[in-house]
Amino acid sequence: MSEVTIAVAADITEADEIRLLLAEAGIACVLQPAETALGGPVGDGPCRVLVEATAVEAAIDALRDADDDSGDDGLG
């Protein structure tokens, strides 16, 4: 299966928040550094949040629902 980037987080704290939201929706994700295409450990910089291609729609819906609940218009 292929993985698709659904978000780019500013740092590991934001990425962990996204990962928790997705986990609550039953969606597994992987974090990768945004500065390199090679992957590797995530540091303090920006990072990509990836999900399986088959889970993209559900992941986007989960993030939109969380955004709607927070009252923030950042994702949609």
C-alpha positions as CSV (number, residue, x, y, z in Angstrom):
1,M,0.0,0.0,0.0
2,S,1.1,3.5,-0.6
3,E,1.0,6.3,2.0
4,V,-0.3,9.8,1.4
5,T,0.6,13.0,3.2
6,I,-2.6,14.5,4.7
7,A,-1.0,17.2,6.9
8,V,2.2,19.0,7.5
9,A,2.7,19.8,11.2
10,A,4.9,22.7,12.3
11,D,6.5,20.5,15.0
12,I,6.3,17.2,16.8
13,T,3.8,18.5,19.3
14,E,1.3,19.5,16.6
15,A,2.0,16.2,14.8
16,D,1.2,14.2,17.9
17,E,-2.1,16.1,18.3
18,I,-3.0,15.1,14.8
19,R,-1.9,11.5,15.4
20,L,-4.1,11.3,18.5
21,L,-7.1,12.7,16.6
22,L,-6.6,10.1,13.8
23,A,-6.1,7.3,16.4
24,E,-9.4,8.2,18.1
25,A,-11.0,7.8,14.6
26,G,-9.3,4.4,14.2
27,I,-6.9,5.6,11.6
28,A,-3.2,4.7,11.8
29,C,-0.6,7.2,10.6
30,V,3.1,7.6,10.2
31,L,5.2,10.7,10.9
32,Q,8.1,11.7,8.8
33,P,10.4,14.8,8.7
34,A,9.1,17.3,6.2
35,E,12.6,18.5,5.2
36,T,13.7,15.2,3.6
37,A,12.1,12.7,1.3
38,L,14.1,9.8,2.8
39,G,12.1,9.5,6.0
40,G,13.9,8.8,9.3
41,P,13.3,9.9,12.8
42,V,11.2,13.0,13.4
43,G,13.0,15.8,15.2
44,D,11.9,19.2,16.4
45,G,11.1,20.6,12.9
46,P,8.1,20.3,10.6
47,C,6.9,16.8,9.8
48,R,4.4,15.2,7.5
49,V,1.5,13.1,8.7
50,L,0.9,10.1,6.3
51,V,-1.9,7.6,6.1
52,E,-2.6,4.7,3.8
53,A,-4.1,5.8,0.5
54,T,-7.3,3.9,1.3
55,A,-7.7,6.0,4.5
56,V,-7.3,9.5,3.1
57,E,-11.0,10.4,2.9
58,A,-11.7,9.1,6.4
59,A,-8.6,10.9,7.8
60,I,-9.6,14.2,6.2
61,D,-13.1,13.9,7.6
62,A,-11.7,13.2,11.1
63,L,-9.5,16.2,10.9
64,R,-12.4,18.4,9.6
65,D,-14.7,17.1,12.4
66,A,-12.0,18.0,15.0
67,D,-11.6,21.4,13.4
68,D,-15.3,22.0,13.5
69,D,-15.5,21.0,17.1
70,S,-12.7,23.5,18.0
71,G,-14.3,26.4,16.2
72,D,-11.1,27.1,14.3
73,D,-11.2,27.5,10.5
74,G,-7.6,26.4,10.0
75,L,-8.4,23.2,8.0
76,G,-11.3,23.9,6.0
